[in-house]
Each structure stands twice: as C-alpha cells, then as structure tokens.
Amino acid sequence: MHRFLESNRGLWDEWADIHAHSTWYDLESVRRGTCKLRSYEIDEVGEVDGRSLLHLQCQLGTDTVSWARRGATVTGVDFSPRAVAVARQLAADTGIEAHFVCSDVLTLPAALTGTFDIVYTSRGVLGWLPDLTRWAQVAAHFLAPGGVFYVTDIHPIAEVLDPSAAELRVSRPYFPRAEPVCHPVQGSYVDRDARVATEVEYLWPHSVAELITAVARAGLVIEFFHEFPWLDRPWPFLHKQEGLGWTLPPGGLGELPLFFSLRAGKAAAGASG
C-alpha cells in the first residue's frame, strides 16, 4: 500500500505546480477575493462565522481560504508537500490566517490535535483513499460534539464512466476492493498536455453503500445524501449547461447521478439516543 500512496504523492507534487499556474484554479482571482466554493456547499454546510473548520485533502487551499473569508478559523490538510507550500503562500498573499498540515489524512491523528466544529472535504477526494472506514473514523475523531461532517464529490456511479471517451462508456469498477486500479496519467485533469513524469495513478473504487456505511459506523448521524445530475469537469461525452456545469446531453431520457453531497453530525455532549 505504501508504494501506491507514495507514487500518488509524487504525482500530486507534480500536479501542484501545474494547477497553481492553471486557469482552472485561477489563484490570482482568489488573491483578488474570488470565492471558489459552490453556492450549494455554502447553503448545505451552513454558517461558519466564528467556527473552526478542518479541510481534509485541501490541495492548493483555494477552498480553505474561501471558508476563512466567510469567518471560519481554518486548518487545511494535504499529503503533498508541494501543494501545502502553495496553500501556505496563497494564504500569506491574501492576508488570511490559516494553518496547513502536511499529512496523509488516514494518519492525521498523529500529526494534529484538537477538535473542530466542521470537518469538510470536496471534489475529487474519495478515489485517492484506500480505506473509507478509517477515513470516516478520522473525520469523527476530529469532530467536536454537535459538529458537522460534510463531503461533496464525484458520484460513485459517475466514477465507473470513462472520463476520456467521446461517448458514455463504462470502463471502471464500482464495488470497493483492497487493491487500487491503475490508470495511465495523461497530463492533469486541468491540462491534458502538461508534462508529467509520473506514469500512472492509483485509485480505489468506492460504492455509495461503502461510503454511507463507513460514516454511520464512525458514530455519525447522516442528515442527508443528495445526488446531482451535473459534474464539475468537462468530460468529452458531457454537455455544458449554463449554471449547472456539465450534464448528460439534452434530449434523451437517460439520467445518472454525477455528483453528490453528504452531511452528517456528531451527537452533542451529554446527548443520548
């Protein structure tokens, strides 16, 4: 398992520099005050002013900074040293007070102490995790009593589709497995022509059942699981729909969930079932 994670870490170090200079992340606009959070996230997470927020798999810190601007006291975590360095510089450039920790999420309790009112993670995170049970336990570990755990990501159903195909095609497994699936690397998802030395990425499939069960078994109470018909990235077989991102082509009767959000809570101190 270590070699898979180390290879992925090297890939994310390479991607950090590519992403930091991309129009996709547009760090200059973040420095000017642009909020990178989606409106539905802001609504579903709720008020963050005066609350502490732990951002897991924060990458370049654009969302972390955005939550801080909304009044949260933020801590971002990522396993890529290069991504953490970019995030720290972004916070410094914007005058945002933010704490960043370089750590694998699954071993985070060895690198960070304390609890948080909100534990948040989003967009393209689950496939890089070999163990959702441990991941949910870590989230619960850092969540203060009465706190909120929130995740929004590509839907597990959408993850079975070939993101490089010109038409909708199933090419990846759905059900979870211990061994990762190896995929050739072609640049980055923000720039397919970028030069990258790492040749493969290792991803773990996770089903909806695995996700919900992991969160529930971590002792958290699931408040909702929402499914959306749009994706946040331009896969070739999808259609750009203003205001929604990319969806299945219009005119057909076919429907698929492409993105989701989940919110769960931790019981308040002294609460009983």
C-alpha positions in Angstrom: 0.0 0.0 0.0 2.9 2.4 0.8 4.2 2.3 -2.7 0.8 3.2 -4.2 0.4 6.1 -1.8 4.0 7.4 -2.4 3.5 7.2 -6.1 0.3 9.2 -5.8 2.0 11.7 -3.6 4.7 12.3 -6.2 2.0 12.8 -8.8 0.2 15.4 -6.7 3.5 17.2 -6.1 3.9 17.5 -9.9 0.2 18.5 -10.3 0.5 21.2 -7.6 2.8 23.3 -9.8 0.6 22.7 -12.9 -2.5 23.5 -11.0 -1.0 26.6 -9.3 -0.5 28.2 -12.8 -3.8 27.0 -14.3 -6.9 28.9 -15.3 -8.9 26.1 -13.7 -7.8 27.1 -10.2 -7.0 30.7 -11.1 -5.1 31.6 -7.9 -4.8 35.2 -9.0 -8.6 35.6 -8.9 -8.6 34.0 -5.4 -6.0 36.6 -4.3 -8.3 39.3 -5.5 -11.2 37.9 -3.5 -13.0 35.3 -5.7 -14.8 32.6 -3.7 -14.2 29.1 -5.0 -17.0 27.5 -3.1 -20.2 26.4 -4.8 -23.4 28.0 -3.7 -24.9 24.7 -2.7 -21.9 23.9 -0.5 -22.3 27.2 1.4 -26.0 26.5 1.9 -25.6 22.9 3.0 -22.6 23.4 5.3 -24.4 26.4 6.9 -23.0 29.3 8.9 -19.2 29.1 9.6 -18.5 32.5 11.0 -16.8 32.1 14.4 -16.5 28.3 13.9 -13.4 26.1 13.5 -13.2 24.2 10.2 -10.8 21.3 9.3 -10.4 20.9 5.5 -9.2 17.4 4.5 -7.4 16.9 1.2 -7.2 20.7 0.7 -4.7 20.7 -2.1 -3.9 24.3 -3.1 -6.0 25.7 -0.3 -8.4 27.7 -2.5 -11.5 26.4 -0.7 -9.7 26.7 2.7 -9.1 30.4 2.1 -12.7 30.8 0.9 -14.1 29.4 4.1 -11.7 31.6 6.1 -13.1 34.7 4.3 -16.6 33.6 5.4 -15.4 33.8 9.1 -14.2 30.3 9.8 -10.9 29.5 11.7 -9.4 27.1 9.2 -6.9 24.3 9.1 -6.1 22.6 5.8 -4.5 19.1 5.4 -2.9 17.5 2.4 -0.3 14.8 1.8 1.5 16.7 -0.9 4.3 18.9 0.4 4.3 21.0 -2.7 0.5 21.5 -2.5 0.8 22.6 1.1 3.6 25.0 0.2 1.3 26.6 -2.4 -1.6 26.8 0.0 0.5 28.5 2.7 1.8 31.0 0.1 -1.8 31.7 -1.1 -2.9 32.4 2.5 0.0 34.7 3.1 -0.6 36.5 -0.2 -4.2 37.1 0.8 -3.5 38.0 4.4 -5.6 35.1 5.6 -4.8 33.4 8.9 -4.8 29.7 8.1 -2.9 26.7 9.4 -1.8 24.0 7.0 -0.6 20.5 7.9 1.2 18.1 5.5 -0.1 14.6 6.4 -1.9 11.6 4.9 -5.5 12.0 6.1 -5.6 8.4 7.3 -2.7 9.1 9.8 -3.7 12.6 10.7 -4.3 12.0 14.4 -0.5 11.5 14.7 0.1 15.0 13.2 -2.7 17.1 14.6 -4.5 17.6 17.9 -7.8 19.2 18.8 -11.4 19.1 17.5 -13.3 21.2 15.0 -16.9 22.4 14.6 -16.8 21.4 10.9 -14.9 18.8 9.0 -15.1 19.4 5.3 -13.8 17.8 2.1 -14.7 18.2 -1.5 -14.3 17.4 -5.2 -12.1 14.6 -6.4 -11.2 13.2 -3.0 -12.6 9.8 -2.3 -10.8 7.8 -5.1 -7.4 8.6 -3.6 -8.4 6.9 -0.3 -7.6 3.2 0.2 -9.8 2.9 3.3 -13.1 4.8 3.8 -13.7 3.1 7.1 -10.5 4.6 8.5 -11.2 8.0 6.7 -14.6 8.3 8.4 -13.1 7.4 11.8 -10.6 10.1 11.4 -13.3 12.6 10.5 -15.3 11.6 13.5 -12.2 11.8 15.7 -11.6 15.4 14.9 -15.3 16.5 15.0 -16.4 18.3 18.2 -19.7 17.2 19.8 -22.5 18.8 17.9 -20.2 19.3 14.9 -20.9 18.8 11.2 -19.1 16.5 8.7 -19.6 17.4 5.1 -18.3 15.9 1.9 -19.2 16.6 -1.8 -17.6 14.7 -4.6 -18.0 12.9 -7.9 -20.8 10.3 -7.5 -19.5 6.7 -7.3 -21.8 5.9 -10.2 -20.1 8.5 -12.3 -16.7 7.1 -11.3 -17.3 4.0 -13.4 -17.5 6.0 -16.6 -14.5 6.6 -18.9 -13.6 10.3 -18.5 -11.7 10.3 -21.8 -14.3 8.7 -24.1 -16.2 10.6 -26.6 -19.4 8.8 -25.7 -20.8 7.4 -22.4 -18.9 4.2 -21.7 -18.5 2.1 -18.5 -14.8 1.3 -18.1 -14.1 1.2 -14.3 -15.2 -0.9 -11.4 -17.9 0.2 -9.0 -17.6 -2.1 -6.0 -14.8 -1.5 -3.5 -11.6 -3.5 -3.4 -8.4 -3.5 -1.4 -6.1 -3.2 -4.4 -6.2 0.0 -6.4 -7.0 0.3 -10.1 -4.0 1.6 -12.1 -4.7 4.3 -14.7 -2.2 5.8 -17.1 -1.5 9.5 -16.5 -2.1 12.0 -19.3 -1.1 15.4 -18.0 -3.6 16.6 -15.4 -7.3 16.9 -15.3 -6.8 20.7 -15.8 -4.3 20.3 -18.7 -4.0 17.0 -20.6 -1.0 18.3 -22.4 1.0 19.1 -19.3 4.4 17.3 -18.9 4.2 14.8 -16.0 6.9 12.3 -15.1 4.7 10.0 -13.1 3.2 7.5 -15.5 0.3 6.0 -13.5 -2.2 7.0 -10.8 -3.7 4.5 -8.3 -7.3 4.9 -7.5 -9.7 3.0 -5.2 -13.3 2.5 -6.2 -15.9 3.1 -3.5 -19.6 2.4 -3.7 -22.4 4.5 -2.2 -23.1 1.7 0.3 -19.5 1.7 1.4 -19.5 5.5 1.9 -22.7 5.7 3.9 -21.9 2.6 6.0 -18.4 4.0 6.8 -19.8 7.3 8.0 -22.6 5.6 10.1 -20.2 3.1 11.7 -17.9 6.0 12.7 -20.7 7.0 15.0 -22.0 10.0 12.9 -25.7 10.6 12.2 -26.3 11.1 8.5 -28.6 14.1 7.9 -28.8 13.8 4.1 -27.3 12.3 1.0 -28.0 14.5 -2.1 -27.5 13.5 -5.7 -27.0 15.9 -8.6 -27.2 15.4 -12.4 -24.1 17.5 -13.2 -20.3 17.2 -13.0 -17.8 19.9 -12.3 -15.4 19.0 -15.1 -15.7 18.8 -18.9 -15.7 15.1 -19.7 -15.9 14.7 -23.5 -19.4 13.0 -23.6 -21.0 15.6 -21.3 -22.8 18.8 -22.4 -22.0 22.2 -20.8 -25.2 23.6 -19.2 -25.1 27.1 -18.0 -25.2 27.4 -14.3 -25.0 23.6 -13.7 -21.6 22.5 -15.0 -21.6 19.5 -17.3 -24.6 17.2 -17.8 -25.6 14.3 -20.0 -26.6 15.6 -23.4 -30.1 17.1 -23.5 -33.0 15.5 -25.4 -32.6 11.9 -24.1 -34.4 10.2 -21.3 -31.3 8.8 -19.7 -30.4 10.1 -16.2 -27.4 9.4 -14.0 -26.2 11.0 -10.7 -22.9 12.6 -11.4 -22.1 14.5 -8.2 -23.3 14.1 -4.6 -23.2 15.8 -1.1 -23.4 14.2 2.3 -23.8 15.8 5.6 -23.5 14.0 9.0 -23.5 15.2 12.6 -21.9 14.2 15.8 -24.1 14.0 18.9 -23.8 16.9 21.3 -22.1 16.2 24.6 -24.5 14.6 27.0 -27.0 13.7 24.3 -28.5 10.2 24.3 -30.3 8.2 21.7 
